[in-house]
Amino acid sequence: MSYFQAKSDLNFMKDFKQNVLELWKIEDRVARDIDYNDFDSYSEYEVVLQALASQITGYQDIRSRVATGILRAERIAIRLGVPIEAVSCPAPIVGGPVISQSFFYAILRDFTHGAQIERQMIKDAVNQTVGECETRLSVEKRRLINPLYWIKELVVAIIRIPFMIIEASGFDVSKVEDHFLGRIFKLFEIGIILYVLIKLGFEKESIQQILIKLF
């Protein structure tokens, strides 16, 4: 991931969080005028709540921004290792299928049994994703100003030229990289980096530390 991609993801997640909070703010205004106990289920209550909220100016626009951003927010969270999926099991006496649902999709409609995804769970998932985006941006920023990182990237790009040629022929490059040929190129990569560092005058201890950080 590049610095610019990391920065874009962070800005996007901050905007996504703000849109979600604005959406809930409008729904909370409507919720004050209806009684949850008047409905047979949370699903029925949710449908009425959102229908009434739709009558408020700006609600549909905010809801649209949230809806169009959910997929990207989910991809970012998954890529950064943030858990965002809930597994809902029905009550034994009632029965029914086990339901898996993303926290982010539950913002628009909670399909779990008994609406088990609470807002706090969603807030936590969004905040964790924002936090991971900030961490990733910090890492990419350090790489951006580290000349050794760019040396490594240049060497890797040169070493992987054969893989690019193989990929162009339609072969699955990942399978090649997982086997002996991939290991051979990795050794060449390390060797070239060692050569460059030695030519630059680095001491043995410094080279060891650099290799540990890079690999």
C-alpha positions as CSV (number, residue, x, y, z in Angstrom):
1,M,0.0,0.0,0.0
2,S,1.4,3.5,-0.9
3,Y,1.4,6.5,1.3
4,F,-1.2,8.2,-0.9
5,Q,-3.5,5.2,-0.8
6,A,-3.2,5.0,3.0
7,K,-4.0,8.7,3.2
8,S,-7.0,8.3,0.9
9,D,-8.3,5.4,3.0
10,L,-8.0,7.4,6.2
11,N,-9.8,10.4,4.8
12,F,-12.5,8.2,3.4
13,M,-13.1,6.4,6.8
14,K,-13.3,9.7,8.6
15,D,-16.0,10.9,6.2
16,F,-17.8,7.5,6.4
17,K,-17.9,7.8,10.2
18,Q,-19.3,11.3,10.0
19,N,-22.0,10.2,7.6
20,V,-23.0,7.3,9.8
21,L,-23.3,9.6,12.9
22,E,-25.4,12.1,10.9
23,L,-27.7,9.2,9.7
24,W,-28.2,8.0,13.3
25,K,-28.8,11.6,14.5
26,I,-31.8,11.9,12.2
27,E,-33.1,8.5,13.1
28,D,-32.8,9.3,16.8
29,R,-35.0,12.4,16.2
30,V,-37.7,10.2,14.7
31,A,-37.3,7.5,17.4
32,R,-38.4,10.0,20.1
33,D,-41.9,10.1,18.5
34,I,-42.5,6.3,18.2
35,D,-42.6,3.6,20.8
36,Y,-40.6,0.4,20.1
37,N,-43.0,-1.6,22.3
38,D,-45.8,-0.9,19.8
39,F,-44.2,-3.2,17.2
40,D,-44.1,-7.0,17.1
41,S,-40.4,-7.1,16.1
42,Y,-37.4,-4.9,15.7
43,S,-37.5,-5.4,11.9
44,E,-41.0,-3.9,11.8
45,Y,-39.9,-1.0,14.0
46,E,-36.8,-0.4,11.9
47,V,-38.9,-0.2,8.7
48,V,-41.3,2.3,10.2
49,L,-38.4,4.3,11.7
50,Q,-36.6,4.6,8.4
51,A,-39.8,5.4,6.5
52,L,-40.5,8.3,8.8
53,A,-36.9,9.5,8.7
54,S,-37.1,9.5,4.9
55,Q,-39.5,12.4,5.2
56,I,-36.9,14.6,6.8
57,T,-34.8,16.7,4.4
58,G,-31.3,15.4,3.8
59,Y,-31.9,11.9,5.2
60,Q,-32.0,10.1,1.9
61,D,-28.9,12.0,0.7
62,I,-26.9,10.9,3.8
63,R,-28.3,7.4,3.6
64,S,-27.1,7.2,0.0
65,R,-23.6,8.3,0.9
66,V,-23.5,5.7,3.6
67,A,-24.8,3.0,1.3
68,T,-22.3,3.8,-1.5
69,G,-19.4,3.9,1.0
70,I,-20.1,0.6,2.8
71,L,-18.4,-1.7,0.4
72,R,-15.1,0.3,0.4
73,A,-15.3,0.7,4.2
74,E,-15.7,-3.1,4.5
75,R,-12.7,-3.8,2.1
76,I,-10.5,-1.4,4.1
77,A,-11.4,-3.0,7.4
78,I,-10.8,-6.5,6.1
79,R,-7.5,-5.6,4.5
80,L,-6.4,-4.1,7.9
81,G,-7.6,-7.0,9.9
82,V,-10.4,-5.4,11.7
83,P,-13.2,-7.9,12.7
84,I,-16.5,-6.6,11.2
85,E,-18.7,-9.7,11.0
86,A,-21.3,-10.8,13.5
87,V,-22.7,-14.4,13.6
88,S,-26.3,-14.5,14.9
89,C,-27.9,-17.8,16.1
90,P,-31.6,-18.1,16.6
91,A,-33.1,-19.0,20.0
92,P,-33.4,-22.8,20.2
93,I,-37.1,-22.6,20.9
94,V,-37.7,-20.6,17.7
95,G,-35.2,-22.2,15.3
96,G,-33.9,-20.8,12.0
97,P,-30.7,-20.4,10.1
98,V,-27.4,-19.0,11.5
99,I,-27.0,-15.5,10.0
100,S,-23.7,-13.7,9.3
101,Q,-23.8,-10.0,8.7
102,S,-21.3,-7.2,8.4
103,F,-21.4,-4.5,11.1
104,F,-21.3,-1.9,8.3
105,Y,-24.3,-3.3,6.4
106,A,-26.2,-3.4,9.7
107,I,-26.1,0.4,9.6
108,L,-28.8,0.3,7.0
109,R,-30.7,-2.8,8.0
110,D,-30.0,-5.4,10.7
111,F,-31.0,-8.8,9.5
112,T,-29.7,-10.7,12.5
113,H,-32.0,-12.6,14.9
114,G,-33.4,-10.1,17.4
115,A,-31.3,-7.3,15.9
116,Q,-28.2,-8.3,17.8
117,I,-25.8,-5.8,16.3
118,E,-25.8,-2.8,18.6
119,R,-24.7,0.6,17.5
120,Q,-21.8,0.5,19.9
121,M,-20.4,-2.5,18.1
122,I,-20.7,-0.7,14.8
123,K,-19.0,2.5,16.3
124,D,-16.2,0.3,17.7
125,A,-15.6,-1.3,14.3
126,V,-15.5,2.0,12.5
127,N,-13.2,3.6,15.1
128,Q,-10.9,0.5,15.0
129,T,-10.7,0.8,11.2
130,V,-9.9,4.6,11.5
131,G,-7.2,3.7,14.0
132,E,-5.7,1.1,11.8
133,C,-5.8,3.5,8.9
134,E,-3.8,6.1,11.0
135,T,-1.3,3.4,11.9
136,R,-0.9,2.4,8.3
137,L,-0.5,6.0,7.2
138,S,2.3,6.5,9.8
139,V,4.1,3.4,8.5
140,E,3.8,4.5,4.9
141,K,5.0,8.0,5.8
142,R,8.2,6.6,7.4
143,R,8.8,4.5,4.3
144,L,8.3,7.5,2.0
145,I,11.2,9.3,3.5
146,N,13.4,6.2,4.0
147,P,15.9,5.9,1.1
148,L,16.6,2.2,2.0
149,Y,12.9,1.4,1.4
150,W,13.1,2.8,-2.1
151,I,16.3,0.9,-2.8
152,K,14.6,-2.3,-1.7
153,E,11.5,-1.6,-3.8
154,L,13.7,-0.9,-6.9
155,V,15.6,-4.2,-6.4
156,V,12.3,-6.1,-5.9
157,A,10.9,-4.6,-9.1
158,I,14.0,-5.7,-11.0
159,I,14.0,-9.2,-9.5
160,R,10.3,-9.7,-10.3
161,I,10.6,-8.9,-14.0
162,P,10.7,-12.7,-14.8
163,F,7.5,-13.1,-12.8
164,M,5.8,-10.3,-14.7
165,I,6.7,-12.1,-18.0
166,I,5.3,-15.4,-16.7
167,E,2.1,-13.7,-15.6
168,A,1.7,-12.1,-19.0
169,S,1.6,-15.6,-20.4
170,G,-1.4,-16.4,-18.3
171,F,0.3,-18.5,-15.6
172,D,-0.5,-18.0,-12.0
173,V,2.5,-16.1,-10.7
174,S,1.6,-16.8,-7.0
175,K,2.2,-20.5,-7.6
176,V,5.6,-19.8,-9.0
177,E,6.6,-17.5,-6.1
178,D,5.5,-20.2,-3.6
179,H,7.9,-22.8,-5.1
180,F,11.6,-23.1,-5.6
181,L,12.0,-20.5,-8.2
182,G,10.5,-17.9,-6.0
183,R,12.9,-18.8,-3.2
184,I,15.8,-18.5,-5.6
185,F,14.8,-15.0,-6.6
186,K,14.4,-14.0,-2.9
187,L,18.0,-15.0,-2.3
188,F,19.1,-12.9,-5.2
189,E,17.1,-10.0,-3.8
190,I,18.8,-10.3,-0.4
191,G,22.2,-10.6,-2.1
192,I,21.8,-7.5,-4.2
193,I,20.6,-5.5,-1.2
194,L,23.7,-6.7,0.8
195,Y,25.9,-5.6,-2.1
196,V,24.4,-2.1,-2.2
197,L,24.6,-1.6,1.5
198,I,28.3,-2.7,1.6
199,K,29.1,-0.4,-1.3
200,L,27.4,2.4,0.6
201,G,29.8,1.8,3.5
202,F,27.4,0.3,6.1
203,E,29.0,-1.6,9.0
204,K,28.1,-5.3,9.7
205,E,25.9,-4.5,12.7
206,S,24.0,-1.8,10.8
207,I,23.4,-4.1,7.8
208,Q,22.0,-6.7,10.2
209,Q,19.6,-4.2,11.7
210,I,18.5,-3.0,8.3
211,L,17.8,-6.5,7.0
212,I,15.8,-7.3,10.1
213,K,13.6,-4.2,9.5
214,L,13.2,-4.9,5.7
215,F,12.4,-8.6,6.0
